[in-house]
Amino acid sequence: MIAMSGAQSVDRALGLLSMVGRHAGRGVSLTALVEESGLNKPTVRRLLLALIRGGLVEQDAESRLYYLGEESYVLGTLASQRFGLLEICHASLSRLSEKTQDTTFLSVRRDMSSLCLYREEGTYPIRTHALQMGFEHPLGIGAGSLAMLAALPDAEVEEALAANEKIILERYPSLPPDRIREGVAQARARGYSLNPGLIVANSWGIGVALRLPDGRLAGALSIAAIDSRMQEERQAELAGYLRQEVARVEEKLAAMFSARRSAAEKPQSRRQGK
């Protein structure tokens, strides 16, 4: 057996850490990690032990499932001070859920996938549970995910569809790539994406993409509700609420980036003044 180089071991351990993170609160088994990573079981176990020693991963004593560890939480908290999209969006998500009584979400792009970063529960007694915090779908699958895909240039849309074609055809047979392309075109024309119960029959969703000040994709806000609460007239109403909150979030992002630029320019100005 050929020993892995130090850099290769680090790359593989970080890859496993990312896989554990994708399963978030659900936990993930050793068998699933072996299958997903393509590594053999002894290698995966050895790398997981190293991550456990570092506090980045922990294993539940009863279920034997792996979860992100306390140190991952600490690092995430520290990183959020610099990449604080959730903090910026939190008030908007709360307002949306309070105003609509439905469940709202913040999703972000993760390579060719959409990751649900946060879920804010609504007060309406019948809720949809198709999307939970930490769930990951191919770009274009789900309202927030489709909104993000539609916000990308055509070349990146095709790149994402090609990369995800196999998993889309296997797991989402009702959403072939051509139908996702139609959804992209409709989202661009309407200004919001619509998932009319294509993943879970009675679970509908509407999403609007978030952009950074330079126009790049930042994420998406979305609302999900049962089909009886997503009639055409209400779709337009919910889309209007989403646009209002997206505008607020984008204003905050612009202010944050402006403050960072000013802070970065000050030391340079002082040096030039000497």
Stockholm file with secondary structure:
# STOCKHOLM 1.0

chainA/1-274         MIAMSGAQSVDRALGLLSMVGRHAGRGVSLTALVEESGLNKPTVRRLLLALIRGGLVEQDAESRLYYLGEESYVLGTLASQRFGLLEICHASLSRLSEKTQDTTFLSVRRDMSSLCLYREEGTYPIRTHALQMGFEHPLGIGAGSLAMLAALPDAEVEEALAANEKIILERYPSLPPDRIREGVAQARARGYSLNPGLIVANSWGIGVALRLPDGRLAGALSIAAIDSRMQEERQAELAGYLRQEVARVEEKLAAMFSARRSAAEKPQSRRQGK
#=GR chainA/1-274 SS CCCCCHHHHHHHHHHHHHHHHHHGGGCBCHHHHHHHHCCCHHHHHHHHHHHHHTTSEEECTTTCCEEECHHHHHHHHHHHTTSCHHHHHHHHHHHHHHHHSSEEEEEEEETTEEEEEEEECCSCSSCCCSCCTTCEEETTSSHHHHHHHHTSCHHHHHHHHHHHHHHHHHHCTTSCHHHHHHHHHHHHHHTSEEEESSSSTTEEEEEEEEECTTSCEEEEEEEEEEGGGCCHHHHHHHHHHHHHHHHHHHHHHHHHHHHHHHHHHHHHHHHHHC
#=GC SS_cons         CCCCCHHHHHHHHHHHHHHHHHHGGGCBCHHHHHHHHCCCHHHHHHHHHHHHHTTSEEECTTTCCEEECHHHHHHHHHHHTTSCHHHHHHHHHHHHHHHHSSEEEEEEEETTEEEEEEEECCSCSSCCCSCCTTCEEETTSSHHHHHHHHTSCHHHHHHHHHHHHHHHHHHCTTSCHHHHHHHHHHHHHHTSEEEESSSSTTEEEEEEEEECTTSCEEEEEEEEEEGGGCCHHHHHHHHHHHHHHHHHHHHHHHHHHHHHHHHHHHHHHHHHHC
//
